[in-house]
Amino acid sequence: MKTYLAVFGATGNLMYKKLLPAIAALQAKNLLPKDTTVLCIGRANHSIDSYLSVAKEQIKEKINWELFTPLLEYFQMELQDIQGYQRLFQKMYQEGPSIRLFYLAVAPDLFPMIAKGINEANLIAKNDPTGRIVFEKPFGEDLKSAQAINSMLWNYFDESQIYRVDHYLGKEMIQNILVVRFANQLFENSWNHHSIERVIIIAKETEGIMNRGNYYDHVGALKDMVQSHLMQMAALIAMEIPESFDVDGIRAEKVKVLKKINIAKDDVLTGQYLGYLNENNILKDSQTETFVFLKAMIDTPRWKDVPFYFITGKKLDEKRSEIILDFKQNSQQNNLWPNRKIEKNRLVIRVAPGEGVTFRLNTKEHGLSTNIRPMEMDYCHDCEFVGNKPEAYERLLLDLISGNSTLFTRWDEIETSWKNIDNIYQFIPKPIVYTNFKDLKQAIKSQFGEVLE
């Protein structure tokens, strides 16, 4: 059966920067179905040659265009024109039934228009497993808007046909969290409040908002990063052992965690980088936060009294995403080695830019000395690859094609996350202005104590 991947928004950054390189990489690895056509849908009046000319200027990755070009077709249509969707139907059924995948790489306000057109043209019928539709985050700007979007989607499609993309879930080390947890007896038995002192989830960026002022000023760091990426990471870290490691088993346990997240009024700190108000399309008196630090407690027996710290922001000292688990002090070490400073064990799951796992443990110093020193066991996931490593969008597209929705976000996960965020907005503090991360570290120390090393 022929496979069509139709991408709405084919002239946008997401298509050029992520989707086309990922599709080309899958083709080069022979991972696409043999009879696949990628329909690049846009409103601009392009021929395939003029479209490819623009794409080649935008894409920096090395692509074998001679091999890749035969997969691509440019399909011009107006998004509000039902005749365009009918032409799309004729295209996709010209050789009989097909697998039809629709990727909406467009602004969220265009979702209803496109979803309605796909439905009215019968491109996806309910209970039809050969039709799937993909939406990029953000999924709304608050709980109310997210519920409205979801109600619209359910009016047209079954939940099993809806794939909601959070590209963080496609990253290698995010997928590896469950393996680290459940395939290692060492961690499985100590993954609880008896052994772990705190969990820190970090997503730091060095860049500002760039050209995203219109979007970002209505959203901010809390909605842009905490609601999706950071809460998803927390759910994977904190979830209980699922009854089964299939799609529904894993998602069910993630939702249980999200429902148990508690954030107190005084446990949120926000910041706004100096110069944000001078960015394009930013309100002159904007109180939008570009940095968030918050402390959350997860009300389950496993995580009793263990704080989860979330840190995310822009214009910081480094680009880094990782999960840190600090273990408690050994109960006997003061008796065995009195008056000696012994480092606590620490597990770091590095998500970006370098993926891997580091575990800090204590060993005797080499030689005649009886000193104890920390050592790190480091696994570099990136180092395992010769050449290009699989990117998040390659994995997500491959799962979309195969119908595997494990790495996509289910509606109840999104709904519960938005409830948590809406609760924070009832008492979110005014952002402090920062020029660098040192300013923020001092503010964090004053409010929360010595959380960061």
N, C-alpha and C positions, 0 to 999 in steps of 0.2 A: 504494500500500500504506500502511495506517495505521501511524503511529509512536507507540509508547508509551514514555515515559520514567518509570520507576518509581523513586522515591527512598525508600529505607529510612532512617529517622531524620528524618522530615519535621517533627518538632517540636523539632529541635536547632538550635544556633547556626549551624552550617554552612549549613543550609537557609535560615534567615532572613537571614543576613548576606551570603551569597555566591550560593547556587544560585538562589533565587527571583528576586533582582534580575537575575542574569545571563540567566535564561530569559526574563524580561519584556523585557529589552533586546534579545535576539535576535528576539523576536516583533515588537517595535516597528520593527525594521529589516527585517522580512519575511524573516528568514533561517531560520526554522523550516520544516520540511515542512508543507504546507498542512493535512494531516489529522493533527495532533499532539495527544495527550492526556498531561498530566502527572499521574501517580498519586502522591499524597502519602501514603506509607504510615507509619502509626504505631500504637502500642498504645493511645493515649488514645481515649476514646469521643467523637470529634468528629463533628459534621455539617460540611459544607463551609462553612456560614455561621459556625459557631463557630470553625473552624480559621482562616478568613480574618480573623476579628476579632482573634485572637491575632497572626497574621502582620502585620497592618497596624500593630499596636502595636510590633512588633519591628523592622520594616523602616523605615529612614530615607530610603532613596532614593525619588525621585519615580516612581511607577508609575501607569500608566493602568489602574486596577483594573477599570473597566467593560469594557475590551478584553481584559484579562488573565484575568479570572475564568473565562470559558467554557472555557479550556484546562485548568483545574484540577479534579481530583476527589480527595476524601479517601477513603482505603481503610484501614479499621481491621482489624488482624489481630494475633494473637500470633505472635511470631517462631518459636516452637518448634512451632507447630501446623501440621501438614502440610495440613490442610483449608484453611487460609488461602492457601497456595500453590496449591492446586487451584482455589480460587475466583479467584485471580489469573490462572491459566491460562484459565479460562472467560471471564474479562473480556477478556483480550488476544486470544482467538481467536473472539470472538463474531461478528466480521464477516469471518472467514477469516484467513489468514496475515497476520502483521504484523512490523514491525521492533520488537524488544523490547530496551530498554536499561535496565539495572538499576544504579542508583547507590547504593553503600553508604556513606551519610554517618553511620556509626555507629562505636562503639568497636571496635578490632581484635578483642577477644575475642568479638564477635558474628559475625565473618566466617564461621567454620566452620558455625555454625547456619544462617545465611541461605544460604550457598552450597549446603549440603546440601539445604535445602528447594527451592531453585530447580532443582537437578538432579533430585531425586526427582519433582517435579511436571512434569518435562520442559519447563520454561520455556526452558531453553537446552540444546540437544543438541550434542554435539561435531560438528565439521565443518559447523555451521549458521552462515553469515555474518550471518544476520538477528538473532542473539542476541549481546549483548555485556554484560560486567559490569565495573563500575568500582569500584576500591578507593582510598581516601585513605591517604596516609602517616599513621602510621608503618608500615613493612612489617617488623614484628618489633622486638625490643629488642636483638638480637645476631644473629650469623650462624646459630646453631642454631635460634632461634625463627623467623627469616625463612625458613629452609629448610623448616621444618615447615609454615608457612603456605603456601609455594609448592607443596609436595608435595600438600597438601590441594586447592589450586586445580587443579593439573594432573590430579588424580583425577576432577574434575568437568568441566573446561573445557579447550579448546585454548588454547595461548599466544596465538594470534591473536584470541581472544575476550576476553582479559584486558587491561584498561586500568588501569594503575597511575598515579595522579595525583601529580605533584609540581608544585604550582601555580606555582612559580617558573619552570618551563619554559614557562608560558603568557604570561609577561610579555613585553611588546613588545621590550625591549632585549635580553633573553636570546635571543629569536628572531633579533634583528638581528646577533648576534655573527658568524654565518657570512657575512652580507652584508658587514659591515665588513671581515672577513678576506679573503674570496675575490672580492669585486667591486671591490676597490681595489688597483691594482698597487703603490702606495706601501707598503701594509702587507703584501701578499702576499709581497713579496721581502725584507722585513725582519722577518718573524715567526719569529725563530729566535735562537739563542744568540749569533750574530755581532752582532746589533743590540740585543737586549733584555737588560737587566741583571737585572731582577726583575719578578715579577708579584705583586700584592697583591689578594686577594679579600676583600671586607668585607661583613658583614651585621650592623649594629649596631641595637640597640633601646633606647629610653628606658624602656620599661615593665618591670616585674618579671614574675613568673610569673602574677600575677592569681589566678584561681580554678583553676589547673591543677596544684595541688600534688600530688595523687594520681598524675597522669601524669608530671609533670616530675621529681619526685624519683627516679623509677626510670630516667630517661632522661638528662637533663642536656644541656648545649649541644653536646657532641661528637656524640651520637647524634641529637639533634633537628635540628641545622642542618648540621654538617660532613658527616655521612654522606649526606645527600640534597642539599640546595641547593648548598652550596659545592663539593662534589666534582663535581656536574653542571656547574657553571660552569667549573671547572678543565678538565673533559673537553672542553668546547666550545672553550675557548681553546687547549688544547694538542694537539688531535687533528690527524692528518694529513689531507691532502686525500682525501676519500672517493672510491671508484671511481664512485659515483653518488650524487646528492643525494636519494635516496629513503630510506624508513624504515630499511631494513636497512643501507644503505651508511653512513649517519650513525651509527647505533647501533654498528656494528662498530668504527668508529674510536674512538668514545668508550670502549668497553670496553678497547681496546688501551691507551689512556692510563691508565685506572684500574688496570690490571694492572701498570703501570710506576711507580706512585707509591711512593716510599720515604720513610719518616719515622723519623729516628733517635731514640734514647732521650732525648737531651738537647735535642731540638728541639721540646718541647711545654711550654707554660706554661698553667696553669689558674687561675681565680679564682672566688670566690663573693661575691656582694654582701652588704654588711653589712645585716642584717635578714632575710636569707633564712631563717634558722632559726626566725624568728618567724612565718613565713607559715603559713597553714592547711594541714594535712595534710603537714607536713614533719617528718621524724625529727629529734629534738633534737640528735643528733650527726652529722647528714648531712654527707657529704663530696662531695655532688653539685656539679659545676661549673656555674656560670651564665655563665662566660666561658672562651673557648679562644683561644689564639694558638699556631699551630704552623707550622713550616717544613717544607716537603716538596720533595723533588727528584724530577723525572720522568726516568727512565732511558731516554731516547731520544736519538738523534743531534741532533735539532732543539733539544732543551732542555738540552744538556750544560752543567752547572754553573750553571744558572739557578734560583735559589730561588723557590718559590711559597709565599707567606705567606697563611695563612688567619686571619681575625679575625672572631669572632662573640661576642655576649654580650648580656646584659640589664642594665638600669639603667646605661646608658652615657650619654655626653654628647649624643648625637643619634641620630635614626633615619635610617639611611643604608645602602643596599646598592649597591655598585659594584665594578668591576674596574679596577685601575690597572696599566698597563704602563709601567715606567720604562725608557727607552732609554739605551744607553751613551753616554759622552762622545765627541764627535767626535774622531777620532784626530789631526786636524790643528789643532784649535783653539788648543792651547797654543803652537804655532809661529806661528800667524797673529795671535793676540791674547794675548801673554804677560802673565801677572800680572793677568788679568781673570777674574772669576767669570762663567761662562756656564752658565745653567741647562740641564739635560738635557731632551731632548724627553720628553713624557709624554702618553700616551693614556689617557683615563678614559671608561669605558663606564658611565653612570649607570643603575642599574636601578630604584631607588626612593629617596625618594618622587618626585623629578622625573626623568623618563627623558630620556636624551640622550647625546651624545658630545662630549667636549672634547679638543682636541689643542693642546699647548703647543709653540710653536716660538720661535726667537729672531729678532729683527729689529733694524735700526738705529733708534736713538732719533730722533725727528723733529727737524729743524733742523740747526744747524751742528755739533752734537756728534757724536762718533764712538762714543758709548756704545752698548752692546748691551743690549737689555732683552727679557725674555720676554713674549710675547703669546699669547693663547688664541683659537683658533678654536672657537666653541661652536655646537653644533646642539642646539636644544631640541625634542625629539620631542613633548613635550606641547603645545607651542605650535602644532603643525600642526593641532590639532583644535579645532573650534568646538563647544562643548558637551561632552558626556560622551565620553571616550575608551573604546575597547574594553578591558575588563578581562580578567584572565587566565582567569577561569572562563568568560567568553563564548567565547573561543578554544577552550578545552578541550572545552566542551560541543558546539560546532560541529564540531570534529574527531571527537568521539565519534559524533555523528549521521551524519557522512559516512563513518565508518570509517577515518579517517586517524590512525594511532597514532604519528606522528613525535614529538609532544611528550609522549608518555607513556613511562614507564620500563620497559625490558625486564628480564626476570629476571636475566640475567647482569650487567647494570649494577649492580643492587641487591646481588647476591651478592658481586661484587668489592669494592664499597664497604664492605660489612660486614666482609669479610676485612681491609681496611685499618684499620677502626675497632677490631676485635677485637685486632689487633696492637698498637695504641696502648694499649689497656687493660692490656696486660701490664706497662707501665711508666709509666702516667699518674701525674703528680705530685700531691701533695696541693694543693688549691686555696688560694691566698692570699686573704685577706679584703680587699676593696676598697670604698671609699666613693665613688670617682669614677674617671673614665678617666685622670686624671693619675697616680693610684697605679699603674695598669696600664702606662701608658707608661714610667714609670720602671723598673718591673720588666722590661719588654720590652727597654729600652735596656741594662740591666745584663746580660741574658742573651744578647741577639742583636745588640747594637750599635744604630746609628742607622738603624732601619728606617722609622720613621714621621716625617714632617716635622712 
